[in-house]
Amino acid sequence: MPTEPEYDVFISYSSSDETWVRGELLERIEDTGLRAFIDFRDFAPGALSIREMERGILNCRRTLLVLTPDYIKSGWCEIESTMLQTLDPSNRERRLIPLLRGQCEMPLCIRTFHRIDFTDGADLNLAWHQLLTALGKQPTLDPPQDPRRRDWLFVPPYLVYTPAIP
């Protein structure tokens, strides 16, 4: 009988992108209470890296692919992506979530999936909302501000001027 995944999300990324991944992505995900699995902290010391990648993919509900030119060039990232797609080739369970962090020529097998745009100039509020929602954590939004009464203008209908009809 399959066990419940122990983590919410595995983060697959190129080490070239670790500043953004560790400093912003991981922090923002974990600030919402989600449990992330990431190589530098969660891979068991002395274990084979490929086995730890497999463990991360199998023990997480979702896997983020942080897509950049360096990610696409990385053989290790290709292995992670391929392992994940082997579990659910058409992504019906939405286990694979591509994050476009830098413009790159994506392989066709990844290009077919809708991605969340984190590139420079993208609507980052929308991107974070999409990501957190896809991970099952509804983001908190700033409450709408109530208009101040002094800004309201009430004109009762009986005070509206209408010219007399002759």
Backbone torsions as a table, in degrees:
resi	resn	phi	psi	omega
1	MET	NA	127.5	-177.9
2	PRO	-65.4	144.9	178.3
3	THR	-94.5	158.4	177.9
4	GLU	-68.7	134.3	177.5
5	PRO	-56.4	140.5	-177.7
6	GLU	-88.3	-12.2	178.8
7	TYR	-125.1	157.5	178.0
8	ASP	-85.0	-38.7	-172.3
9	VAL	-149.8	135.3	171.9
10	PHE	-100.6	134.3	-178.3
11	ILE	-107.2	113.5	177.8
12	SER	-102.1	120.6	-174.9
13	TYR	-153.4	162.8	173.7
14	SER	-83.8	142.2	179.0
15	SER	-60.0	-21.7	177.1
16	SER	-65.2	-21.2	-177.0
17	ASP	-104.8	15.9	-173.3
18	GLU	-64.4	-28.6	-179.6
19	THR	-60.3	-50.5	179.4
20	TRP	-69.9	-41.9	-176.8
21	VAL	-63.4	-50.0	-178.0
22	ARG	-75.1	-39.0	-173.2
23	GLY	-82.8	-28.4	-176.8
24	GLU	-122.1	-56.0	-175.6
25	LEU	-60.8	-55.9	-178.3
26	LEU	-60.3	-45.6	-178.5
27	GLU	-61.5	-45.5	-178.2
28	ARG	-65.8	-40.5	178.4
29	ILE	-63.2	-48.5	-176.1
30	GLU	-72.7	-25.1	175.8
31	ASP	-63.7	-22.0	179.1
32	THR	-86.4	-4.8	-179.0
33	GLY	96.4	1.6	177.2
34	LEU	-76.3	150.6	179.3
35	ARG	-100.8	116.1	-178.7
36	ALA	-102.7	148.4	175.5
37	PHE	-116.6	121.1	-176.4
38	ILE	-140.9	146.3	-170.5
39	ASP	-54.5	-54.2	-170.6
40	PHE	-61.6	-23.4	-175.6
41	ARG	-111.1	-32.8	-169.1
42	ASP	-108.5	-12.0	174.7
43	PHE	-70.8	134.4	-178.7
44	ALA	-69.6	129.9	178.5
45	PRO	-59.0	133.6	178.1
46	GLY	86.2	-9.1	179.9
47	ALA	-80.8	156.6	174.8
48	LEU	-66.5	130.9	-178.3
49	SER	-56.8	-41.4	-177.4
50	ILE	-65.3	-33.6	177.0
51	ARG	-69.8	-36.6	178.6
52	GLU	-70.1	-35.9	174.8
53	MET	-61.0	-46.4	179.3
54	GLU	-61.0	-43.4	178.4
55	ARG	-60.6	-42.5	178.8
56	GLY	-62.3	-44.6	-178.9
57	ILE	-66.6	-43.3	-177.5
58	LEU	-72.5	-30.7	-175.3
59	ASN	-97.7	12.4	179.4
60	CYS	-123.9	144.1	177.7
61	ARG	-67.4	-37.2	-176.9
62	ARG	-134.0	157.7	172.8
63	THR	-130.7	128.2	175.7
64	LEU	-93.6	132.5	171.5
65	LEU	-105.6	113.5	-179.7
66	VAL	-88.6	95.6	-170.8
67	LEU	-83.3	119.8	175.3
68	THR	-143.5	169.9	175.3
69	PRO	-56.4	-38.5	179.4
70	ASP	-67.4	-34.9	177.1
71	TYR	-62.3	-47.2	-177.5
72	ILE	-62.4	-35.0	-180.0
73	LYS	-76.9	-20.4	-172.5
74	SER	-77.6	124.5	175.6
75	GLY	-65.6	-37.0	179.2
76	TRP	-64.5	-42.7	179.0
77	CYS	-65.9	-35.8	177.5
78	GLU	-63.2	-39.4	178.0
79	ILE	-62.3	-46.4	179.7
80	GLU	-60.4	-45.6	-179.4
81	SER	-63.3	-42.3	-179.5
82	THR	-66.3	-43.2	177.9
83	MET	-58.6	-44.8	-178.7
84	LEU	-63.5	-45.5	-178.2
85	GLN	-68.9	-21.6	176.0
86	THR	-67.6	-34.4	179.6
87	LEU	-68.2	-36.8	-174.3
88	ASP	-150.8	79.0	-172.4
89	PRO	-55.4	-36.2	-179.4
90	SER	-94.6	2.6	177.6
91	ASN	59.0	36.3	179.4
92	ARG	-63.2	-31.4	179.7
93	GLU	-86.4	-0.2	179.8
94	ARG	57.2	37.8	178.3
95	ARG	-73.1	-31.5	-177.2
96	LEU	-97.4	124.7	176.4
97	ILE	-125.8	104.9	178.1
98	PRO	-79.0	131.3	173.8
99	LEU	-111.3	118.6	178.1
100	LEU	-86.9	105.2	-177.7
101	ARG	-98.5	-25.7	178.5
102	GLY	-148.1	144.7	-179.8
103	GLN	-61.4	130.0	-178.3
104	CYS	-156.5	160.8	176.7
105	GLU	-86.8	102.7	-175.7
106	MET	-84.2	146.8	172.9
107	PRO	-62.4	151.6	-177.3
108	LEU	-56.6	-36.4	-177.9
109	CYS	-65.9	-21.9	176.7
110	ILE	-97.8	-35.0	-177.2
111	ARG	-59.3	-26.0	-177.1
112	THR	-74.0	-15.7	-179.2
113	PHE	-92.2	141.8	175.6
114	HIS	-65.2	134.0	-177.9
115	ARG	-114.0	159.4	176.1
116	ILE	-98.3	127.3	-172.1
117	ASP	-89.6	110.3	175.7
118	PHE	-112.9	20.1	-178.6
119	THR	-74.7	164.9	176.8
120	ASP	-59.4	133.2	179.2
121	GLY	90.8	-7.7	178.8
122	ALA	-76.4	162.8	175.8
123	ASP	-78.3	95.4	-174.6
124	LEU	-69.2	-30.9	175.6
125	ASN	-61.7	-43.2	177.4
126	LEU	-65.0	-42.9	-179.0
127	ALA	-60.5	-46.5	179.0
128	TRP	-64.1	-40.4	178.2
129	HIS	-61.0	-47.0	179.5
130	GLN	-62.1	-44.0	-178.0
131	LEU	-64.5	-52.0	-177.0
132	LEU	-63.9	-36.1	176.5
133	THR	-65.5	-43.0	178.6
134	ALA	-63.5	-29.2	178.7
135	LEU	-85.7	-0.5	176.2
136	GLY	88.3	15.4	-179.6
137	LYS	-120.8	103.4	-179.8
138	GLN	-64.2	120.1	-179.2
139	PRO	-67.4	150.0	176.4
140	THR	-83.5	134.5	179.9
141	LEU	-108.7	151.2	175.0
142	ASP	-64.6	133.3	-179.8
143	PRO	-66.4	146.3	178.3
144	PRO	-65.2	145.0	179.7
145	GLN	-85.0	135.1	177.1
146	ASP	-73.6	138.5	175.9
147	PRO	-67.8	148.8	179.7
148	ARG	-81.8	141.3	-177.0
149	ARG	-58.2	-33.4	-178.1
150	ARG	-67.7	-15.0	178.0
151	ASP	-88.7	-10.1	-177.9
152	TRP	-81.4	145.8	176.9
153	LEU	-127.8	108.1	178.3
154	PHE	-99.7	126.9	175.0
155	VAL	-123.0	106.5	178.2
156	PRO	-61.6	143.4	-175.4
157	PRO	-59.7	-28.2	-179.3
158	TYR	-74.5	-10.4	178.4
159	LEU	-97.3	-5.2	179.7
160	VAL	-75.6	129.5	-176.9
161	TYR	-75.4	125.7	171.3
162	THR	-127.8	127.7	-178.1
163	PRO	-63.8	146.8	179.4
164	ALA	-69.5	141.9	177.6
165	ILE	-93.3	124.2	-178.3
166	PRO	-73.0	NA	NA
